[in-house]
Amino acid sequence: MIWPRMNRKKEFFNYIDTHKHDVYQISLLLVGDPSAAERISMEAFHYVYDQMDNPRSTHRLYGKIVHLAMDYLNEGLMEENSQYNGKNTSSRSHTLLEESLLCLSLRERAAIVLKYTCSLPADDVQEILTIE
C-alpha cells in the first residue's frame, strides 16, 4: 500500500504523531546525543515519506534508524558533537542504563533497544537488523 494521494500529508502527520516518541527514544538510546537523535529521527521520517511502500509497518522505519545511527557513529560525529564522550559536559544526568547501553556495540544496543523499548519479538528485531 502506498501513501494515499489525497490524504498523503494528513496520513503522514498522523504516522509521525503515532511514532515520534519511539523513533526519538530509539535514536537517542543508540547514539547518546539528543541533537543527533533529532536529526536521525527527521531523516528516518523523510525516508518513510519518500520511500516506504507500507506506512503501517514500522520494521523499515526502525531499520532506517539503526542504519542512520550506524552512519553517524561511523563518521566519527559522535566524538565531535556528542555531549557524552566520556566526560559529562552537560547538565543532563545520564542513567546507569544509558551509560551501559553506550558501552555496547551498535548492533547489541539496537537489539536491546528494539526488543525492550518497542516490545518487539526477537524474530522481528533480527529482521530489522538485517534490513539494508
HELIX and SHEET records of a PDB file:
HELIX    1   1 ARG A    8  VAL A   31  1                                  24    
HELIX    2   2 PRO A   34  GLN A   51  1                                  18    
HELIX    3   3 HIS A   59  ASN A   74  1                                  16    
HELIX    4   4 LEU A   77  ASN A   81  1                                   5    
HELIX    5   5 LEU A   96  CYS A  103  1                                   8    
HELIX    6   6 LEU A  106  THR A  117  1                                  12    
HELIX    7   7 ALA A  122  THR A  130  1                                   9    
END                                                                             
